[in-house]
Amino acid sequence: MKEIQRVVGTYGYMAPEYVMKGLFSVKSDVYSFGVLLLEIVSGKKNQFRHPDYAMNLIGYAWNLWDEERAIEDDNGSDGLRDAF
């Protein structure tokens, strides 16, 4: 793990440990790639806002995961499950 003095990048894609402490590792790239995949799969940008949740896409996805609704869409249907 490498410590960085100056943090640069797009905040929505940077790993929390990089933003807060300047710590960069291979895991930081994995986090960024995961955010990109989540945007592609969900069809939403990381900067989107949901009326019921005051958080970004990652927080929204985590909330759905906790509620065991990760593969449902906003209408309550099976979303991704219907695609397979």
C-alpha positions as CSV (number, residue, x, y, z in Angstrom):
1,M,0.0,0.0,0.0
2,K,1.3,3.4,-0.9
3,E,0.6,6.7,0.8
4,I,-0.2,9.6,-1.5
5,Q,0.3,13.3,-0.6
6,R,-2.2,14.8,-3.0
7,V,-5.5,13.1,-3.8
8,V,-6.7,13.5,-7.4
9,G,-9.5,11.9,-9.3
10,T,-13.3,11.8,-9.6
11,Y,-14.7,11.4,-6.1
12,G,-17.5,9.1,-7.0
13,Y,-15.0,6.5,-8.3
14,M,-12.3,6.7,-5.6
15,A,-12.0,4.2,-2.8
16,P,-12.9,5.7,0.6
17,E,-9.4,4.9,2.1
18,Y,-7.8,6.8,-0.8
19,V,-10.1,9.9,-0.3
20,M,-9.8,10.0,3.5
21,K,-6.3,8.9,4.2
22,G,-4.5,9.0,0.8
23,L,-3.8,5.3,0.9
24,F,-3.7,3.7,-2.6
25,S,-3.4,0.1,-3.5
26,V,-4.6,-2.4,-6.1
27,K,-7.9,-2.6,-4.2
28,S,-8.5,1.1,-5.0
29,D,-8.6,0.2,-8.7
30,V,-10.9,-2.7,-8.0
31,Y,-13.3,-0.4,-6.1
32,S,-13.3,2.1,-9.0
33,F,-14.1,-0.7,-11.5
34,G,-16.9,-2.0,-9.2
35,V,-18.5,1.5,-9.2
36,L,-18.3,1.5,-13.0
37,L,-19.9,-2.0,-13.2
38,L,-22.6,-1.0,-10.8
39,E,-23.4,2.0,-13.0
40,I,-23.6,-0.2,-16.1
41,V,-25.8,-2.9,-14.4
42,S,-28.1,-0.5,-12.7
43,G,-28.4,2.0,-15.6
44,K,-27.9,4.8,-13.1
45,K,-25.0,7.3,-12.6
46,N,-23.1,7.3,-9.3
47,Q,-24.3,10.9,-8.8
48,F,-28.0,10.0,-9.0
49,R,-30.4,10.8,-6.1
50,H,-33.3,8.6,-5.1
51,P,-36.2,10.4,-3.3
52,D,-36.3,7.8,-0.5
53,Y,-32.6,7.6,0.1
54,A,-30.2,10.5,0.7
55,M,-27.1,8.8,-0.6
56,N,-25.1,8.0,-3.8
57,L,-25.5,4.9,-6.0
58,I,-23.2,2.8,-3.8
59,G,-25.2,3.6,-0.6
60,Y,-28.4,3.0,-2.5
61,A,-27.2,-0.4,-3.7
62,W,-25.9,-1.3,-0.3
63,N,-29.3,-0.4,1.2
64,L,-31.1,-2.6,-1.3
65,W,-28.6,-5.4,-0.5
66,D,-29.4,-5.1,3.2
67,E,-33.1,-5.2,2.4
68,E,-32.6,-8.4,0.3
69,R,-33.9,-6.4,-2.7
70,A,-30.6,-6.1,-4.7
71,I,-32.0,-7.5,-8.0
72,E,-35.3,-5.7,-7.9
73,D,-35.9,-2.5,-9.9
74,D,-37.6,0.7,-8.6
75,N,-41.0,-0.7,-9.4
76,G,-40.5,-3.8,-7.2
77,S,-40.3,-6.2,-10.1
78,D,-37.5,-8.6,-10.6
79,G,-35.3,-6.2,-12.6
80,L,-32.2,-8.1,-13.5
81,R,-33.7,-11.5,-12.8
82,D,-36.0,-11.0,-15.8
83,A,-33.0,-10.4,-18.1
84,F,-31.8,-14.0,-17.7
